């Protein structure tokens, strides 16, 4: 590996900066970073998002003897098999929840003990730490080699369903329960882990409505589990592909998120296609719509 990417709690950013300064690293602050530290054969950049990027020929020893024991408090990178839970399970995650344009996608992946080791070797990790290009490459491998199910709700259908649920978390819970139901039927596995997004009872209620008996674990930062991370990659790949397809179909590039660029694209869309067509590409309950109008 030529680079290592992880996420850290920004509460320990000052300690990390202090340690690197003491070790003789040259410190700078490029745009969108908290700091960038460089020494011979090594660079360490902490982004405002909490993403930490380590690169250079001295990377391995830096991770093994300082970063893991002192900062990460984990040896997942250096000794992955020692900490890897190989219990067969289903992982579920979503993408598109915070994006005004594009579909909402919930993905599920099943992996047995051998498959879990394979996901680790493939470089599977939280999709938020990966580029779209890497997500596409790894996502295709997951699709081809693992039992999976994807619930893709395009904007027009999303708006119809949201009008029925009148609550995003209940809609998400329905999507999670649907993906779980399909994979339980495919694999007969009943151990399920999801990235917790609401009160635990919301998903439990959706699962009960499906009349499923499963062992459900809901975890904050669930993508730290490699099977949930695999699901996050499939969900993100499906979302990006869906967003790009809508942009091509309507002749306007549709940005991710809900930023000023999104508002600008929304105004252009309304000028070109009219307000009545906007629900075909956008989630209409977002407050972003107020800025566009």
N, C-alpha and C positions, 0 to 999 in steps of 0.2 A: 504494500500500500504506500502511496506517495502522499496521502493526506488523511487526516482523522478529523471527523466532525462529531460534536456532541452538544448537548445543551446543559447549561449550569444555572443555578439560582443566582440572580444578579446581586443578592445580598452578600455573596462572597467575592464579588468582583474586586472590591478594594483589597482584600487579602491576596488574591491572585496577582494583582498589579504590584503590590508591595513585595511579594516573594520574587517576582520576575525582575523587578528593579534591583533587589539585593543580589540577584544572580548575575547582574551585569547586562541585562537585556537593554537595548536601545528602545525607548518608548516614543510612539507617535499616536496621533488620533485622526485617522482618515475619516471621511464622511461615512455616516451610518454605523460607526464603531464606538465602543467605549474606550478601547485602546488597541494598538497593534504593537507587539513586542518582538524584536529581532535580535538574534545572537548568531554566532557562527554555526551554520548547518541547521538552523531552526528558526521558524517564525510561529508566533502564536497570536491570533486575532480574535478578540471578543466583540461580537456585534451587539447592537442595541437590543436585538430580539432575544439575547441570551445564548445564541449559537456561538460555539467556540470552534475555531478552525486551527489545526496544528499541521505544519508542513515542514519538510526538510529531512536530510539524511540522519539527523540525530533524533528524529521524532520518536522512535520506538523506546529508547532508553528514557527519554523525557516523560513519556506516558507511563512506563512501567515503574519508574523509581520516584516520580514526583506527582504527576497529575492524578493517577488512580489512587494511590494511598493518601495523598494530602487533600485533594480537592474533590474528586468524584466519589471517594470512599467505596470503590468497586473495582473488581479486576475483570470485568466483562470483556474488555478489549484484549487484554493480555492472555487471559486464561478463560476463553468463552465457555468451554465445556464444563468447567467447574461450577459455573453459576447458572447454566442453562437448564431450565425446567423442561424435561422431555416428555411430560405427560401429554398424550394425545388430546387435542382440544380444538375448538372453533373460536376464532377471533373475529370481532365485528367492529367496524369503524365507518365514519361517514366523511363526505366532502361536499362543499358547496353551501353549507349552512349559512356562512357569513358573506356569501357572494350575491350581489344584487342580480347579476346576469347569470344565466346558465342553469343547469339542472341541479337537483339535490340527489346525491348518490350515496347509497349505503351498501357496503360490500362485506361479505363474509368469506373466510378462508378456513379450511380444515387441514391440519397437519398432524401426522402421527410422529412418533419419536424420531424416526429416521428423517422424516420431512422437516422437522423442527431444526435439526442439525444442518440440513440442506439450505433452509432459509437463512440461517446464520452465515453460511459460507457464501451465499449469493450477495451478501451485503445488505440484507433487508434491515431497515430502520425506519423510524418515524418519517412519513413522507414530507413533513414540514422541513426536514433537514436535507432534502434531496432536490436536485434540479428536475424540471419537467422532462428533460432528455433521459436522465437516469431512471426516473419513475416509469417512463415508457418502456425502457429496456428491461428493467426488473419485472414490471407488471406483466409483460408478455410472457416471461418465463413462468411466473406464478400461474397465469391463466392456462398455460400448456401442461403444467406438471402437478397442479394441486386442485382438489375439489373446491369449488367456490360458487358463490351466487352473488349477483349484483342487482340491487333494486335501484333503477334509474328513473327518476321522476322529472320529466321535462317541464319547463316553466308553465306551460298552459295547463297541464294536468296538476302540477303543484298548486297553482292558484285555486283550482277547483277543490282539491283535497283540503287545502288550508281553510277554505271557506266552511268546510264541514267540521274540521277539528277546532278551528279558531284558536289554536295554540301550537306553536312550533315544536315544543317538547313532546306533545302527544303524537304529532305527525311523525317525528323522528322515532319515537318508541314503536309506532306501527311499522315503520321501515325496518328497524332492527329486528322486531319479532318476525317479520316476513322472511328476512334473510336467514334468521336462526331456524325457522320452521323448515325451510327448503334444505338447509345443510344437515339438519338432524335426520330428515327423511333420506337424504343421499348417503350419509355416512353411519347413521345410528349412534353417533357420538353425542353425549348429553352434557359434556363439560364445556361451558361457554364463558368467554371473557369479553367484556366490552369496555370501551372508553366511556366512563361515566360522564353524562352531560346534563343530568337533572337529578331530582330526588329519586332514590332507588325504586320507590313504589310506582313511578310512572312506567318504567319498563316492565316491572313485575306484573303490573295490571295488563299490559299489552300481551305479555307472554301467556298469562292465564286465559285470556280470551281465545288464544289459539289452542288451549287445552294441552299444553306441553308440560311434561315433567322433565326439567333440566336442572343442572347444577350451575347456577348463574353467578358470576363474579363481576361486579361493577367497580372499576378502578379509575381514580383520577390519574391522568398521564398514562392511560392504558397502553399507549403506543410503545411504552418501554418493553412490553411483552412482544416477542418477535412475531407471534401469529397475529396479534392485533396490528402490529406494524405492517405486516403483509396485506392485511385488509385495508389499512389506510392507503397503501400504495395503489391497490386496485380501485379504491373509491376515487382517489385523486386523478388517476389516469383516465377513468371514465368521465369525470367532471371536465378535465381539460379538453378531452376529445369532443365532448358535447358542446362546450363553450365555443371551441374553434369552428365546429360544424355550423352552429347558429350564426357566427360572424360571417362565414362564407355565404350562407343561405341568404342573409339580408344585406350583404355587401358593406357591413360596418364592423370593424374590429371591436370586440366586446371585452373590456378589461376585467380582470379579477377584482374581488373585494367590493368596497363601497366608498371609494375615494373620490376626489375631485375629477380624476380622469374618467371615472364611471359616470359621474353626473354629466360631464361634457358629452360622452358617448350617448347617454340617454337622451339628451337634448337633440343631438344630431339624428338619432333614431326617430324621435317623434316628428321632427321636421320632415324626414324622408318618408316615413311609413304611416304616421298618424298615431295618436294616443291609443286608439282601439286595438292596434296590433302589438303594442308594448307588452301585454301579458304573454305573448308568444315567446318572449326572450327573457323576461324579468320576473322577479318575485315581488308582487305588487303590494305586499303588506310592509315592505321596508320603508323607513322614513326617507330614504333616498328619493322616493318618488316626489316628495314635497319640494325638494331642491330642483328636480328636473322640471316640474310644472311651474 
